[in-house]
Amino acid sequence: MIPTRVHGVIDYLVGIVLILAPYILGFADGTAAQWVPIVIGVATLGLGMVTRHELGLVKIVPMTVHIIIDVASGLLLLTSPWLFGFGDRVWWPHVLVGLSYIVISLLTARHSPVESTIRV
């Protein structure tokens, strides 16, 4: 299992990579190819900041809910080239990161040590 602290680091790194990828890889063209990873990247950073794990700034979202959202985001990213019609131009970054994020999320511990100390 991937510890929740490591998952938190991965969240922040993936969020930044998703935001920058369209510009670095040359598909910042104002279409869904650009905006899907940017929106998911911003959402990933925001979710990481409000998750009940070691790197969350405001510990609101339980780790299990975080993982479900990560898997859904990964599936959206993975399928986005065909859902939004840009698969003929660019697809591999979306598929690679989407699939990786699904696998990482499924291999992450379901509960953070931080969660046991939080009372809601």
C-alpha angles and dihedrals in degrees: 000000000000110000116242091241090058090046088054091054090048090050093056093044094047091047091055093043092051092051094048100037098085091055097042095043096042104247098110093125102134093257132113088272087070101033101047094064092040093052093044089047093053090045090049091053091047094047091049090053094054099040124110096244135105094276098042113116096201108025104216110120117070116236092243091057090046091055092049090052091047092053091048091048090049091051091049092049092045094052099033097098090064099031091055098032104245098108091109091062107033131358113134099081091050093047095044096049094039093052092043092051093050091052093045091049094049090050095049123105111261096223132043123217085235092063093066091059096050120089118200 
